[in-house]
Amino acid sequence: MNKYIKPERKIWSELVKRPVLQREKLTELIIDIFNEVQKNGDKALIEFNKKFDKTELKNINISDEEMQNAEKQISNELKKAILDAKENITKFHASQIPEIQKIETTKGVVCWRENRAIERIGIYIPGGTAPLFSTVLMLAVPAQLAGCKEIILCTPPDKNGNINAAILYTAKLCGVTKIFKTGGAQAVAAMTLGTESIPNVYKIFGPGNQYVVAAKEFAQKYNVAIDMPAGPSEVLVIADEQAIPEFCAADLLSQAEHGSDSQVVFISTDEKVFSQTIEETEKQLKKLPRNEMAKKSLENSHFILLRTIDEALEFSNLYAPEHLILAIKDYEKYIPKIQNAGSVFLGNYSCESAGDYASGTNHTLPTNGFAKNYSGVSLDSFVKKITFQNISEQGIKNLGKTIEIMAEAESLSAHKNAVSVRLNNIK
């Protein structure tokens, strides 16, 4: 871990840089995968399963028997936890459904906006060492609330050709319409292009490694939208003298264990809390099952001692973290100063894990500094917003002259004429 004591502002631009992913030949590989999927469809996906996931499958579909067995394989305790989380996530996202508001902008001119669900969306769920069934909740729940007709889910199989039971159970619970055994960039390619089994989708959601991220970026060349640019997970913790070092360390490690390319940043205004949090982090690290991954992550991470909370927030806004934790007193008075963050956790007991699983907010958030210009996933991510207007005879009389003058000034005679013929007809 890297320690900085009251660093000068001139080096902040270096401190906010994320670990650089090695992207050499990555684009070339993604193009090859897309071409192979476009050419050979399901057959290509089966071959990629064999190559990347070391599993041999005859087809990529999930059987009814597998879906039924999944429910039997997970404990009642986990089922209840998933149901509890689903309830909270549903409550929070349902509150985002807007009421239609019709606005009369000029007498006789009424404008409004309505949501329409994206009809077919794709969800990518990582498997491997951390099968993220929680992400199924975060993506399928708002998709279902928005009214998406088809929710397609792709996730990689294990070496025995199976999908994690919790992923299957959660997918069924949340209204996922189709599930397929395919992972990595090839899954993104399949949802982009379509195969014999997998329909092409209009927007792709979900986290993944650098190959999945690159594939999602490439999918946009085929007019498929994505949730947001993504990168490794990250958290920034700001702590003052009343922060609890044990809590701070636990929060830092909860992100560090995501992967060796994850990054955590700890900022404190108190020297005692600063040093104790470093000690706690090293102590807790030794007890983690995934400590090798977390240890590599900490090598890219920063522990910074600053003078004031205002200074810490200035640094945070420059960094634009995916997750921001304010382990400080009087945190409410600092909320207006937060400009760039994916999701914010206030006080000593608001652990980032709550947002990851069950508090209700979405955990699919902008990383790598994109919190400066992107929001996290919400109900809005699954809808298009269509504007409507209705102009009466009185309305075109009131507004017509304004339109004619503006159209003439832009030398767009046909635009002007579309109004003029109506006004002449009224006369």
C-alpha positions as semicolon CSV with decimal commas, in nm:
position;residue;x (nm);y (nm);z (nm)
1;M;0,000;0,000;0,000
2;N;0,110;0,354;-0,072
3;K;0,111;0,612;0,210
4;Y;0,102;0,989;0,164
5;I;0,122;1,246;0,442
6;K;-0,045;1,575;0,347
7;P;0,055;1,552;-0,021
8;E;0,070;1,876;-0,218
9;R;-0,212;1,942;-0,463
10;K;0,026;1,935;-0,759
11;I;0,062;1,556;-0,722
12;W;-0,312;1,485;-0,674
13;S;-0,356;1,431;-1,047
14;E;-0,114;1,137;-1,019
15;L;-0,284;0,995;-0,710
16;V;-0,628;0,979;-0,876
17;K;-0,502;0,765;-1,165
18;R;-0,630;0,409;-1,172
19;P;-0,414;0,103;-1,240
20;V;-0,366;0,077;-1,616
21;L;-0,497;-0,239;-1,777
22;Q;-0,280;-0,402;-2,037
23;R;-0,486;-0,360;-2,355
24;E;-0,234;-0,470;-2,615
25;K;-0,398;-0,698;-2,870
26;L;-0,723;-0,684;-2,667
27;T;-0,921;-0,513;-2,943
28;E;-0,789;-0,760;-3,199
29;L;-0,900;-1,049;-2,979
30;I;-1,249;-0,900;-2,933
31;I;-1,290;-0,854;-3,308
32;D;-1,192;-1,218;-3,365
33;I;-1,446;-1,336;-3,106
34;F;-1,726;-1,126;-3,259
35;N;-1,641;-1,255;-3,607
36;E;-1,641;-1,616;-3,487
37;V;-1,977;-1,579;-3,311
38;Q;-2,127;-1,404;-3,614
39;K;-2,006;-1,682;-3,841
40;N;-2,075;-1,993;-3,631
41;G;-2,332;-1,891;-3,368
42;D;-2,401;-2,149;-3,095
43;K;-2,122;-2,373;-3,223
44;A;-1,870;-2,095;-3,159
45;L;-2,002;-2,045;-2,805
46;I;-1,968;-2,417;-2,731
47;E;-1,608;-2,406;-2,854
48;F;-1,534;-2,098;-2,645
49;N;-1,680;-2,276;-2,338
50;K;-1,434;-2,555;-2,401
51;K;-1,141;-2,317;-2,455
52;F;-1,199;-2,064;-2,175
53;D;-1,413;-2,243;-1,916
54;K;-1,273;-2,597;-1,967
55;T;-1,617;-2,748;-2,005
56;E;-1,773;-2,952;-2,285
57;L;-2,140;-2,890;-2,356
58;K;-2,371;-3,009;-2,630
59;N;-2,581;-2,694;-2,609
60;I;-2,588;-2,367;-2,418
61;N;-2,948;-2,378;-2,299
62;I;-3,064;-2,423;-1,940
63;S;-3,299;-2,717;-1,898
64;D;-3,620;-2,714;-1,692
65;E;-3,464;-2,983;-1,472
66;E;-3,166;-2,757;-1,396
67;M;-3,398;-2,472;-1,298
68;Q;-3,598;-2,700;-1,067
69;N;-3,287;-2,848;-0,907
70;A;-3,138;-2,503;-0,842
71;E;-3,413;-2,419;-0,594
72;K;-3,344;-2,741;-0,404
73;Q;-2,970;-2,680;-0,390
74;I;-2,971;-2,354;-0,196
75;S;-3,059;-2,321;0,171
76;N;-3,382;-2,171;0,302
77;E;-3,166;-1,917;0,483
78;L;-3,016;-1,794;0,154
79;K;-3,357;-1,795;-0,014
80;K;-3,493;-1,571;0,261
81;A;-3,193;-1,337;0,231
82;I;-3,247;-1,309;-0,145
83;L;-3,619;-1,242;-0,095
84;D;-3,547;-0,976;0,168
85;A;-3,298;-0,804;-0,062
86;K;-3,540;-0,825;-0,357
87;E;-3,810;-0,656;-0,151
88;N;-3,584;-0,361;-0,063
89;I;-3,448;-0,326;-0,416
90;T;-3,804;-0,336;-0,553
91;K;-3,922;-0,067;-0,309
92;F;-3,638;0,168;-0,398
93;H;-3,664;0,126;-0,774
94;A;-4,045;0,131;-0,782
95;S;-4,027;0,479;-0,630
96;Q;-3,853;0,590;-0,951
97;I;-4,159;0,526;-1,171
98;P;-4,265;0,876;-1,278
99;E;-4,610;1,023;-1,308
100;I;-4,698;1,171;-1,647
101;Q;-4,706;1,550;-1,627
102;K;-4,873;1,742;-1,909
103;I;-4,739;2,098;-1,937
104;E;-4,911;2,376;-2,129
105;T;-4,608;2,574;-2,249
106;T;-4,819;2,824;-2,444
107;K;-5,197;2,851;-2,453
108;G;-5,309;2,563;-2,675
109;V;-4,967;2,388;-2,675
110;V;-4,946;2,085;-2,446
111;C;-4,623;1,883;-2,406
112;W;-4,542;1,578;-2,198
113;R;-4,307;1,282;-2,171
114;E;-4,374;0,910;-2,126
115;N;-4,150;0,611;-2,051
116;R;-4,133;0,310;-2,280
117;A;-3,942;0,002;-2,174
118;I;-3,649;-0,121;-2,379
119;E;-3,816;-0,434;-2,512
120;R;-3,523;-0,675;-2,501
121;I;-3,226;-0,636;-2,268
122;G;-2,924;-0,855;-2,197
123;I;-2,768;-0,918;-1,858
124;Y;-2,415;-1,050;-1,814
125;I;-2,346;-1,216;-1,480
126;P;-1,988;-1,321;-1,393
127;G;-1,938;-1,673;-1,259
128;G;-1,601;-1,811;-1,161
129;T;-1,463;-1,736;-0,816
130;A;-1,747;-1,494;-0,730
131;P;-2,082;-1,588;-0,890
132;L;-2,266;-1,257;-0,856
133;F;-2,628;-1,358;-0,805
134;S;-2,673;-1,022;-0,630
135;T;-2,621;-0,854;-0,968
136;V;-2,917;-1,052;-1,104
137;L;-3,131;-0,872;-0,845
138;M;-2,980;-0,533;-0,928
139;L;-3,049;-0,566;-1,300
140;A;-3,353;-0,792;-1,339
141;V;-3,567;-0,622;-1,071
142;P;-3,563;-0,274;-1,231
143;A;-3,590;-0,430;-1,579
144;Q;-3,906;-0,610;-1,473
145;L;-4,044;-0,296;-1,307
146;A;-3,973;-0,095;-1,622
147;G;-4,170;-0,346;-1,828
148;C;-3,893;-0,502;-2,041
149;K;-4,059;-0,787;-2,234
150;E;-3,747;-1,003;-2,266
151;I;-3,463;-1,029;-2,015
152;I;-3,180;-1,243;-2,152
153;L;-2,913;-1,363;-1,909
154;C;-2,573;-1,506;-1,998
155;T;-2,331;-1,649;-1,743
156;P;-2,033;-1,885;-1,773
157;P;-2,068;-2,253;-1,671
158;D;-1,830;-2,424;-1,431
159;K;-1,603;-2,711;-1,534
160;N;-1,892;-2,954;-1,495
161;G;-2,113;-2,748;-1,723
162;N;-2,333;-2,618;-1,442
163;I;-2,452;-2,269;-1,350
164;N;-2,440;-2,154;-0,990
165;A;-2,771;-2,249;-0,825
166;A;-2,818;-1,909;-0,659
167;I;-2,790;-1,736;-0,997
168;L;-3,058;-1,964;-1,146
169;Y;-3,288;-1,929;-0,845
170;T;-3,258;-1,549;-0,842
171;A;-3,307;-1,526;-1,218
172;K;-3,631;-1,721;-1,200
173;L;-3,747;-1,515;-0,903
174;C;-3,685;-1,188;-1,088
175;G;-3,855;-1,274;-1,416
176;V;-3,554;-1,347;-1,637
177;T;-3,701;-1,496;-1,955
178;K;-3,404;-1,688;-2,096
179;I;-3,071;-1,807;-1,951
180;F;-2,768;-1,930;-2,143
181;K;-2,442;-2,101;-2,050
182;T;-2,184;-1,873;-2,203
183;G;-1,945;-1,621;-2,054
184;G;-1,679;-1,366;-2,133
185;A;-1,657;-1,153;-2,445
186;Q;-1,830;-1,426;-2,645
187;A;-2,148;-1,388;-2,436
188;V;-2,152;-1,015;-2,511
189;A;-2,096;-1,091;-2,880
190;A;-2,385;-1,337;-2,877
191;M;-2,626;-1,089;-2,717
192;T;-2,510;-0,823;-2,963
193;L;-2,532;-1,027;-3,284
194;G;-2,777;-1,303;-3,193
195;T;-2,727;-1,676;-3,252
196;E;-2,959;-1,972;-3,317
197;S;-3,046;-1,977;-2,945
198;I;-2,967;-1,631;-2,812
199;P;-3,171;-1,336;-2,945
200;N;-2,991;-1,012;-3,013
201;V;-3,070;-0,748;-2,751
202;Y;-3,100;-0,369;-2,759
203;K;-2,897;-0,291;-2,446
204;I;-2,643;-0,490;-2,244
205;F;-2,591;-0,461;-1,868
206;G;-2,355;-0,613;-1,616
207;P;-1,998;-0,622;-1,484
208;G;-1,706;-0,833;-1,596
209;N;-1,334;-0,857;-1,653
210;Q;-1,138;-0,649;-1,905
211;Y;-1,251;-0,877;-2,190
212;V;-1,619;-0,830;-2,106
213;V;-1,569;-0,454;-2,068
214;A;-1,392;-0,433;-2,406
215;A;-1,662;-0,645;-2,569
216;K;-1,936;-0,418;-2,434
217;E;-1,754;-0,116;-2,574
218;F;-1,725;-0,293;-2,909
219;A;-2,095;-0,389;-2,906
220;Q;-2,181;-0,022;-2,948
221;K;-2,044;-0,039;-3,303
222;Y;-2,347;-0,262;-3,377
223;N;-2,595;-0,006;-3,239
224;V;-2,635;-0,194;-2,912
225;A;-2,638;0,030;-2,605
226;I;-2,458;-0,053;-2,279
227;D;-2,526;0,047;-1,921
228;M;-2,203;0,245;-1,879
229;P;-1,827;0,228;-1,931
230;A;-1,693;0,004;-1,659
231;G;-1,371;-0,090;-1,492
232;P;-1,246;-0,259;-1,175
233;S;-1,436;-0,195;-0,851
234;E;-1,323;0,084;-0,617
235;V;-1,402;0,261;-0,291
236;L;-1,285;0,583;-0,128
237;V;-1,325;0,619;0,248
238;I;-1,303;0,955;0,428
239;A;-1,255;0,929;0,805
240;D;-1,217;1,179;1,087
241;E;-1,136;1,133;1,455
242;Q;-1,466;0,959;1,537
243;A;-1,426;0,691;1,268
244;I;-1,375;0,330;1,378
245;P;-1,054;0,193;1,220
246;E;-1,180;-0,165;1,230
247;F;-1,484;-0,064;1,022
248;C;-1,275;0,140;0,778
249;A;-1,034;-0,147;0,719
250;A;-1,320;-0,391;0,662
251;D;-1,475;-0,160;0,403
252;L;-1,146;-0,117;0,220
253;L;-1,088;-0,492;0,205
254;S;-1,444;-0,562;0,092
255;Q;-1,356;-0,387;-0,233
256;A;-0,996;-0,507;-0,254
257;E;-1,111;-0,871;-0,261
258;H;-1,304;-0,812;-0,587
259;G;-0,984;-0,849;-0,786
260;S;-0,619;-0,764;-0,810
261;D;-0,701;-0,466;-1,032
262;S;-0,949;-0,316;-0,783
263;Q;-0,841;0,001;-0,605
264;V;-0,913;0,140;-0,259
265;V;-0,834;0,486;-0,126
266;F;-0,837;0,581;0,241
267;I;-0,827;0,947;0,346
268;S;-0,818;1,060;0,707
269;T;-0,779;1,392;0,884
270;D;-0,672;1,222;1,208
271;E;-0,323;1,075;1,248
272;K;-0,432;0,815;1,504
273;V;-0,721;0,686;1,291
274;F;-0,490;0,690;0,989
275;S;-0,224;0,468;1,146
276;Q;-0,475;0,238;1,323
277;T;-0,668;0,179;0,999
278;I;-0,347;0,075;0,824
279;E;-0,273;-0,167;1,109
280;E;-0,628;-0,304;1,099
281;T;-0,613;-0,350;0,724
282;E;-0,296;-0,556;0,749
283;K;-0,443;-0,756;1,037
284;Q;-0,773;-0,835;0,864
285;L;-0,603;-0,908;0,534
286;K;-0,429;-1,215;0,682
287;K;-0,768;-1,368;0,771
288;L;-0,929;-1,331;0,428
289;P;-0,969;-1,643;0,211
290;R;-0,908;-1,425;-0,099
291;N;-0,616;-1,244;0,063
292;E;-0,374;-1,289;-0,227
293;M;-0,613;-1,104;-0,458
294;A;-0,678;-0,835;-0,197
295;K;-0,304;-0,802;-0,129
296;K;-0,236;-0,727;-0,497
297;S;-0,517;-0,474;-0,496
298;L;-0,365;-0,297;-0,195
299;E;-0,039;-0,257;-0,386
300;N;-0,227;-0,020;-0,619
301;S;-0,409;0,157;-0,335
302;H;-0,348;0,480;-0,144
303;F;-0,364;0,580;0,222
304;I;-0,361;0,959;0,245
305;L;-0,350;1,192;0,545
306;L;-0,503;1,533;0,472
307;R;-0,569;1,843;0,683
308;T;-0,946;1,891;0,658
309;I;-1,267;1,720;0,546
310;D;-1,314;1,994;0,286
311;E;-0,975;1,905;0,142
312;A;-1,066;1,534;0,148
313;L;-1,390;1,601;-0,043
314;E;-1,199;1,810;-0,296
315;F;-0,972;1,512;-0,358
316;S;-1,273;1,276;-0,372
317;N;-1,448;1,487;-0,635
318;L;-1,131;1,478;-0,844
319;Y;-1,108;1,099;-0,803
320;A;-1,486;1,044;-0,863
321;P;-1,515;0,710;-0,679
322;E;-1,760;0,432;-0,754
323;H;-1,831;0,408;-0,379
324;L;-1,774;0,691;-0,131
325;I;-1,794;0,631;0,243
326;L;-1,810;0,927;0,482
327;A;-1,707;0,793;0,823
328;I;-1,724;1,141;0,972
329;K;-1,934;1,339;1,218
330;D;-2,182;1,594;1,083
331;Y;-2,175;1,418;0,746
332;E;-2,506;1,573;0,641
333;K;-2,357;1,921;0,617
334;Y;-2,100;1,789;0,369
335;I;-2,353;1,622;0,133
336;P;-2,392;1,935;-0,088
337;K;-2,015;1,933;-0,148
338;I;-2,021;1,586;-0,305
339;Q;-2,014;1,635;-0,683
340;N;-1,875;1,311;-0,824
341;A;-1,957;0,968;-0,679
342;G;-2,149;0,659;-0,786
343;S;-2,308;0,584;-0,448
344;V;-2,248;0,742;-0,106
345;F;-2,255;0,574;0,236
346;L;-2,301;0,800;0,537
347;G;-2,176;0,734;0,890
348;N;-1,993;0,453;1,066
349;Y;-2,264;0,191;1,016
350;S;-2,337;0,246;0,647
351;C;-2,107;-0,021;0,510
352;E;-2,063;-0,046;0,135
353;S;-2,167;-0,413;0,150
354;A;-2,521;-0,301;0,235
355;G;-2,547;-0,127;-0,101
356;D;-2,391;-0,427;-0,273
357;Y;-2,663;-0,659;-0,147
358;A;-2,973;-0,548;0,029
359;S;-3,030;-0,184;0,130
360;G;-3,219;-0,114;-0,192
361;T;-2,990;0,110;-0,398
362;N;-2,830;-0,031;-0,712
363;H;-2,475;-0,163;-0,704
364;T;-2,411;-0,131;-1,078
365;L;-2,217;0,194;-1,068
366;P;-1,971;0,400;-1,277
367;T;-1,604;0,329;-1,211
368;N;-1,268;0,454;-1,336
369;G;-1,365;0,820;-1,291
370;F;-1,687;0,794;-1,494
371;A;-1,886;0,910;-1,191
372;K;-1,803;1,257;-1,324
373;N;-2,046;1,206;-1,610
374;Y;-2,245;0,885;-1,556
375;S;-2,506;0,771;-1,304
376;G;-2,546;0,424;-1,162
377;V;-2,811;0,188;-1,298
378;S;-3,169;0,287;-1,211
379;L;-3,516;0,236;-1,354
380;D;-3,427;0,502;-1,611
381;S;-3,156;0,271;-1,749
382;F;-3,424;0,034;-1,879
383;V;-3,652;0,284;-2,048
384;K;-3,656;0,531;-2,333
385;K;-3,828;0,862;-2,276
386;I;-4,055;0,975;-2,557
387;T;-4,188;1,330;-2,577
388;F;-4,538;1,411;-2,700
389;Q;-4,709;1,735;-2,795
390;N;-5,057;1,836;-2,896
391;I;-5,108;2,174;-3,059
392;S;-5,459;2,308;-3,106
393;E;-5,574;2,565;-3,362
394;Q;-5,537;2,831;-3,096
395;G;-5,194;2,694;-3,009
396;I;-5,054;2,722;-3,363
397;K;-5,196;3,077;-3,386
398;N;-5,017;3,169;-3,062
399;L;-4,685;3,001;-3,147
400;G;-4,682;3,018;-3,528
401;K;-4,522;3,359;-3,577
402;T;-4,234;3,265;-3,343
403;I;-4,165;2,950;-3,544
404;E;-4,185;3,131;-3,878
405;I;-3,934;3,399;-3,771
406;M;-3,686;3,141;-3,637
407;A;-3,715;2,914;-3,944
408;E;-3,664;3,208;-4,182
409;A;-3,356;3,317;-3,985
410;E;-3,208;2,970;-4,036
411;S;-3,298;2,975;-4,410
412;L;-3,523;2,670;-4,370
413;S;-3,815;2,772;-4,586
414;A;-3,995;2,438;-4,572
415;H;-3,997;2,455;-4,193
416;K;-4,155;2,799;-4,213
417;N;-4,405;2,683;-4,472
418;A;-4,525;2,394;-4,252
419;V;-4,651;2,661;-4,012
420;S;-4,762;2,916;-4,272
421;V;-4,999;2,676;-4,453
422;R;-5,170;2,604;-4,124
423;L;-5,205;2,970;-4,033
424;N;-5,341;3,047;-4,381
425;N;-5,591;2,764;-4,348
426;I;-5,715;2,908;-4,018
427;K;-5,760;3,252;-4,177
